[in-house]
Amino acid sequence: MKKELREKIYQKYSGHCSYCGKEIEYKDMQVDHYFPQQLKHWLGDVDINFYENLMPSCRQCNNHKHGMRIEEWRSELSLQVKRLRKNAQFDRALRFGQIKTTESQIVFYFEKFNR
């Protein structure tokens, strides 16, 4: 990938991960495909490496999203608290008031950024 394109992707959301909103340093940015690379066969001969499909991402989000489409990943993320409740340490911290949970819709940073 050309340096100019990589820099443009980094600036797309002012140096933030397009998913969680965490500020990331240029050297730590990973470039993610909004429409996953592994599903390219659905599009035929279309090259998915175009600017609008390339998203700046932190390592954690890029690794977790992997090859999921955005709505699949949103559904996966919405199950996190349910899964954590099965963890004894999480349950104990919740019972002792060390943490609180809230039910909220998963909204990605790029969705807030574009409003």
C-alpha positions as CSV (number, residue, x, y, z in Angstrom):
1,M,0.0,0.0,0.0
2,K,1.3,3.4,-0.9
3,K,2.3,5.7,1.9
4,E,0.0,8.5,0.7
5,L,-3.0,6.2,0.8
6,R,-2.1,4.9,4.3
7,E,-1.8,8.4,5.6
8,K,-5.1,9.4,4.1
9,I,-6.7,6.3,5.8
10,Y,-5.1,7.3,9.1
11,Q,-6.6,10.8,8.8
12,K,-10.1,9.5,7.9
13,Y,-11.2,9.7,11.5
14,S,-8.6,12.1,12.8
15,G,-6.2,9.4,14.1
16,H,-8.8,7.3,15.8
17,C,-9.9,3.7,15.4
18,S,-13.0,3.8,13.2
19,Y,-14.7,1.2,15.4
20,C,-14.0,1.8,19.1
21,G,-12.8,5.4,18.7
22,K,-9.5,4.8,20.6
23,E,-6.8,7.3,19.5
24,I,-4.1,5.3,17.7
25,E,-0.6,6.3,16.6
26,Y,0.1,6.1,12.9
27,K,2.7,3.3,13.4
28,D,0.2,1.2,15.4
29,M,-2.7,1.6,12.9
30,Q,-3.9,-1.4,11.1
31,V,-5.9,-1.0,7.9
32,D,-9.2,-3.0,7.9
33,H,-11.5,-3.7,5.1
34,Y,-15.1,-2.5,6.0
35,F,-16.4,-5.2,3.6
36,P,-14.2,-8.1,4.5
37,Q,-11.5,-9.3,2.2
38,Q,-12.4,-13.0,2.7
39,L,-15.9,-12.3,1.3
40,K,-14.5,-10.7,-1.8
41,H,-15.8,-13.6,-3.9
42,W,-19.4,-12.2,-3.4
43,L,-18.4,-9.2,-5.5
44,G,-16.7,-10.9,-8.4
45,D,-13.8,-9.1,-10.0
46,V,-14.2,-5.9,-7.9
47,D,-11.0,-4.7,-6.2
48,I,-12.0,-4.1,-2.6
49,N,-8.8,-2.1,-1.8
50,F,-10.5,1.2,-2.5
51,Y,-10.3,4.1,-0.1
52,E,-14.0,4.0,1.0
53,N,-13.6,0.3,2.0
54,L,-10.4,0.8,4.0
55,M,-10.8,1.7,7.6
56,P,-8.2,2.8,10.3
57,S,-8.3,0.3,13.1
58,C,-6.6,-0.5,16.4
59,R,-5.1,-4.0,16.7
60,Q,-7.8,-5.2,19.1
61,C,-10.7,-4.2,16.9
62,N,-9.1,-5.5,13.7
63,N,-8.3,-8.9,15.3
64,H,-11.8,-9.2,16.8
65,K,-13.7,-8.2,13.7
66,H,-11.6,-10.5,11.5
67,G,-13.7,-11.4,8.5
68,M,-17.1,-10.4,9.8
69,R,-19.4,-8.0,8.1
70,I,-20.2,-4.9,10.2
71,E,-23.6,-6.1,11.3
72,E,-22.3,-9.6,12.2
73,W,-19.7,-8.0,14.4
74,R,-22.2,-5.6,16.0
75,S,-24.2,-8.7,17.0
76,E,-21.1,-10.5,18.3
77,L,-20.2,-7.4,20.4
78,S,-23.7,-7.1,21.8
79,L,-23.2,-10.6,23.5
80,Q,-20.1,-9.5,25.4
81,V,-21.8,-8.6,28.7
82,K,-23.9,-11.8,28.6
83,R,-20.7,-13.8,28.3
84,L,-18.9,-11.8,31.0
85,R,-21.7,-12.5,33.4
86,K,-20.6,-16.2,33.4
87,N,-17.2,-15.2,34.7
88,A,-16.8,-15.5,38.5
89,Q,-14.5,-12.5,38.7
90,F,-16.9,-10.3,36.7
91,D,-19.8,-11.5,38.8
92,R,-18.0,-10.8,42.1
93,A,-16.9,-7.3,40.9
94,L,-20.6,-6.6,39.9
95,R,-21.9,-7.8,43.3
96,F,-19.4,-5.7,45.2
97,G,-20.3,-2.6,43.2
98,Q,-16.9,-2.3,41.6
99,I,-18.4,-2.3,38.1
100,K,-21.8,-1.4,36.7
101,T,-23.4,-2.6,33.5
102,T,-25.6,-0.7,31.1
103,E,-27.6,-1.9,28.2
104,S,-26.6,0.1,25.2
105,Q,-26.7,-0.3,21.5
106,I,-23.4,-0.9,19.8
107,V,-22.5,2.3,17.8
108,F,-19.2,2.4,16.0
109,Y,-17.0,5.5,16.1
110,F,-17.3,6.0,12.3
111,E,-21.1,6.1,12.7
112,K,-20.9,8.9,15.4
113,F,-18.2,10.7,13.4
114,N,-20.3,10.9,10.3
115,R,-23.4,12.4,12.0
